[in-house]
Amino acid sequence: MDWGLKNRLSQIIKPQNNRALMLAVDHGYFLGPTEKLENPKKVIAPLLKYCDSLMLTRGVQRTSVPTSTNVPMVLRVSGGSSIIGEDLSQEEITVSIKDAIRLNASALAMSIFVGSKYEHQTIVNLGKLVNEAEEYGIPVLAVTAVGKELGKDARYLSLACRIAAEQGAHIVKTYYCDNFDKVVQSCPVPIIVAGGKKIPEIDALQLTYNSIKGGAVGVDMGRNIWQSANPVAMIRSVRHIVHGNATVDQAFKLYQTLCNEKTQQSKPQHKSNPPTQSKPQHKPVVNKK
């Protein structure tokens, strides 16, 4: 593995503890203006300093991320279908390697749809992407996408993750499941767990904890952070587990504390009225004759 490739991977998976917290904001590439991600620039700004990397599209990167940031970009390079289309698995590579280099991408991300109608197309495209990315020392993250007809059990996810790794993916993003350790053990490259649909905060923290305990290097959360009532408190609490080895209870207490602090800060500050000064008592003047 070349120095450049190792260096880019170390920006995403921190070498000091082999952990990663990725923030996903690429949902618009097939969902359009997703709820609470209608304005990506506004959503990203307060969260950027708390994530290790940002997973996004080139359009959002160019329009919504400050160029001064040092946070590495995991650039989604696949697409071609929408939520209202016939089949979400009909994806192609939509971003050239030259454009990815212009955007200073630290990694390239694309989905594979194992077991779907377009399985062959997406797996072959992953192989082609790895071929091209390796020439420039850029790692590839393969997302084991699942459709409505595909399961999320250990047997299926092990199959999908292993196929992604066999095609040369350097990181695999997949879902948590029962017997998750079997998925990790059968995949020779690091696994990052997807956050999935919005669930209660305590459950998202439990998912994070279970993923790390099961052998994942980290999580790639989107909706469970920016669809939270308190996104900054949520990402900091997730980070407390990923990088602070916190328990679910400790992380949830941090979440509650940060929420309470925010509430206190947002309350209007009432200025106390200055004490009223009593008027001097004037004695009646008595004329002495």
Secondary structure, DSSP 4 states (H G I P E B T S, - for coil): --HHHHHHHHHHSBTTTTBEEEEE--THHHHSS-TT-SSHHHHHTTTGGG-SEEEE-HHHHHHHS-TT--SPEEEE-EE---TTSS-TT--EE-S-HHHHHHTT-SEEEEEE-TTSTTHHHHHHHHHHHHHHHHHTT--EEEEE---TTS--SHHHHHHHHHHHHHTT-SEEEE---TTHHHHHHT-SS-EEEE--S---HHHHHHHHHHHHHTT-SEEEESHHHHTSSSHHHHHHHHHHHHTT---HHHHHHHHHHHHHHHHHHHS--PPPPPPPPPPPPPPPP----
